Amino acid sequence: MSERPEHQHAGHARPERMPRGRVSLELLRAEAHQERDTIIEERLIGGEDPWQFMEELPSIDELVVYLLRADAINANDGQRPSPTREYRVMRQIALEHPDLTPTVWRMLDADGTLSKHHWF
């Protein structure tokens, strides 16, 4: 009898991805930098003008937050978070990586997540 990994469900094969866990921010930023370089290279190969797309690319810290957020979604069986859970996930990222706090709050503000919470 073959065992199926817990994170894989019938009909829902997902690529294997190691969770980042508690790796250093330096390593997370290095991974994000590689991801960003790959995006830039692919867009250049596709004939796009870097003057047209560089401004729209996320910063390295934004990419780190996206990677950590993706890990949280994967850990929750791939279920996209509700606005409340999204806020908690992002807040946890900021707590675990204090240097990312300004980026997390800026991202929450930009996507409207902060405005969905009532602070009174």
C-alpha positions in Angstrom: 0.0 0.0 0.0 1.5 3.3 -1.0 1.3 6.3 1.3 0.4 9.6 -0.2 2.1 12.7 1.4 -0.2 14.6 3.6 -0.1 17.7 1.5 -1.2 16.0 -1.7 -4.8 15.2 -2.3 -6.4 13.1 -5.0 -6.6 15.1 -8.1 -4.7 18.0 -6.7 -1.0 17.4 -7.4 1.1 20.3 -6.4 4.8 20.8 -7.0 7.0 19.8 -4.1 8.3 22.9 -2.3 10.2 23.0 0.9 8.8 25.4 3.4 11.3 28.1 4.3 10.7 27.7 8.0 12.9 29.8 10.2 15.7 30.7 7.7 17.5 33.9 8.1 16.2 37.0 6.4 19.5 37.2 4.5 18.8 33.8 2.9 15.2 34.8 2.1 16.4 37.9 0.4 19.0 36.0 -1.6 16.2 33.6 -2.8 14.0 36.6 -3.6 16.8 38.2 -5.5 17.2 35.1 -7.6 13.5 35.0 -8.3 13.5 38.7 -9.4 16.6 38.1 -11.6 14.7 35.2 -13.3 11.7 37.4 -13.9 13.8 40.2 -15.4 15.7 37.7 -17.6 12.4 36.1 -18.9 10.9 39.5 -19.7 14.1 40.7 -21.5 14.2 37.4 -23.5 10.5 38.1 -24.3 11.6 41.4 -25.9 10.2 43.7 -23.2 11.9 47.1 -22.6 13.3 47.2 -19.0 12.4 50.9 -18.8 8.8 49.8 -19.2 8.7 47.1 -16.6 11.3 47.6 -13.9 9.2 50.1 -11.9 6.3 47.6 -11.7 8.4 44.7 -10.3 8.1 44.1 -6.6 11.0 45.0 -4.3 13.2 42.2 -2.9 11.5 42.5 0.5 8.0 42.4 -1.1 9.1 39.2 -2.9 10.3 37.8 0.5 6.8 38.6 2.0 5.1 36.9 -1.0 7.3 33.8 -0.6 6.5 33.6 3.1 2.8 34.2 2.4 2.8 31.4 -0.2 4.4 29.1 2.4 1.6 29.9 4.9 -1.1 29.2 2.2 0.6 25.9 1.3 0.8 25.0 5.0 -3.0 25.6 5.1 -3.6 23.0 2.4 -3.5 25.6 -0.3 -6.6 27.4 0.9 -6.5 31.1 0.1 -6.9 33.1 3.3 -9.9 35.2 4.3 -9.1 38.9 4.9 -8.8 38.2 8.6 -6.5 35.3 8.1 -4.5 37.3 5.5 -4.0 40.0 8.1 -2.9 37.4 10.7 -0.5 35.7 8.2 1.1 39.1 7.2 1.3 40.2 10.9 3.1 36.9 11.8 5.6 37.5 9.0 6.3 40.9 10.4 6.7 39.5 13.9 9.1 36.8 12.8 11.1 39.1 10.6 11.0 42.6 12.1 13.0 44.1 9.3 10.1 43.3 7.0 7.5 45.1 9.1 7.4 48.4 7.0 7.0 46.3 3.9 4.3 44.1 5.4 2.3 47.2 6.6 2.8 48.9 3.2 1.5 45.8 1.4 -1.5 45.5 3.7 -2.3 49.1 3.2 -1.9 48.9 -0.6 -4.3 46.0 -1.0 -6.9 47.4 1.3 -6.5 44.7 4.0 -6.0 47.3 6.7 -9.1 49.2 5.7 -11.2 46.1 6.1 -10.3 46.0 9.9 -12.1 48.3 12.3 -9.8 49.6 15.0 -12.4 51.2 17.2 
